[in-house]
């Protein structure tokens, strides 16, 4: 018997959510997006981007591409940051996180867990 209207569920039970006309993979990510937009509005961060492409190369060999959820400049700490909203840290994410930190020592990396403040 064929099911109609059936959609495959996300393996982590994430629910796609729209914020500012942008479709996010989860409510958590959309919430952190709203939080970062608020920080940008009050001037604590600037140059805010979503899904900025990071090329991870070692000795000119392309290892992989990484797309952190957010990228911004923290005006208080005077430093650029990558940030990811994570409910579950997969082994693939852990590897890309470590590579990104090792290959970009001048930039920070924040993992946003739980609901935004």
C-alpha positions in Angstrom: 0.0 0.0 0.0 1.4 3.4 -1.0 1.3 6.2 1.5 0.3 9.6 0.2 1.5 12.8 1.8 4.2 11.0 3.7 7.4 12.8 4.3 10.6 11.3 5.6 11.3 12.5 9.1 14.6 14.0 10.1 16.8 11.5 12.0 17.4 14.0 14.8 13.7 15.1 14.9 14.5 18.6 13.7 11.7 20.7 12.3 12.4 23.0 9.4 11.6 26.6 10.4 11.4 29.9 8.5 12.8 33.1 9.9 13.2 36.4 7.9 12.1 34.4 4.9 15.1 32.0 5.2 14.4 28.3 5.6 16.5 26.8 8.5 17.0 23.1 9.1 15.8 23.3 12.7 14.0 25.5 15.2 17.2 25.7 17.2 19.2 27.1 14.2 16.4 29.6 13.5 16.4 30.7 17.1 20.1 31.3 17.1 19.8 33.2 13.9 17.3 35.5 15.5 19.6 35.9 18.5 22.6 36.8 16.3 20.4 39.3 14.3 19.5 40.9 17.6 23.2 41.2 18.6 23.9 42.7 15.2 21.1 45.2 15.6 22.4 46.4 19.0 26.0 46.6 17.6 27.7 43.8 19.5 28.5 41.9 16.2 29.0 43.1 12.6 29.5 41.5 9.2 27.0 38.7 10.1 26.7 36.0 7.4 25.0 32.6 7.3 26.4 29.4 5.8 29.8 31.0 4.9 31.9 28.5 2.9 35.2 27.4 4.6 37.7 25.5 2.4 39.7 23.1 4.5 43.0 22.4 2.8 46.2 20.7 4.2 49.4 21.1 2.1 47.4 22.4 -0.8 45.2 19.2 -0.8 41.5 19.9 -0.5 40.2 17.8 2.5 36.6 19.1 2.5 34.3 22.0 2.6 32.6 23.2 5.8 29.6 25.5 6.0 29.2 26.8 9.6 25.7 28.2 10.4 27.0 31.7 11.2 30.0 33.9 10.7 30.5 37.3 12.3 32.9 39.9 13.8 32.6 40.3 17.6 33.1 44.0 18.3 33.7 43.5 22.0 36.4 40.8 21.5 37.7 42.3 18.2 37.7 38.8 16.6 36.0 36.9 13.9 33.9 33.8 14.9 32.4 30.8 13.2 29.3 29.5 15.1 27.2 26.4 14.7 23.8 25.6 16.3 24.0 22.0 17.4 21.6 19.7 19.2 23.7 16.6 18.3 27.4 16.7 17.5 28.0 14.0 14.9 31.5 12.5 14.3 31.6 14.3 11.0 30.9 17.7 12.6 33.5 17.0 15.3 36.2 16.4 12.7 35.3 19.5 10.6 35.2 21.6 13.8 38.7 20.5 14.8 40.0 21.0 11.2 38.4 24.5 11.0 39.9 25.5 14.4 43.4 24.2 13.4 43.5 25.8 10.0 42.1 29.1 11.1 43.8 29.9 14.4 43.0 33.6 14.1 39.3 33.0 14.2 37.2 31.6 17.1 34.5 28.9 16.9 31.4 28.8 19.0 29.0 25.9 19.3 25.5 27.2 20.2 23.7 24.6 22.3 20.3 24.8 23.7 17.9 27.7 23.3 19.3 31.2 22.8 19.5 33.4 25.8 
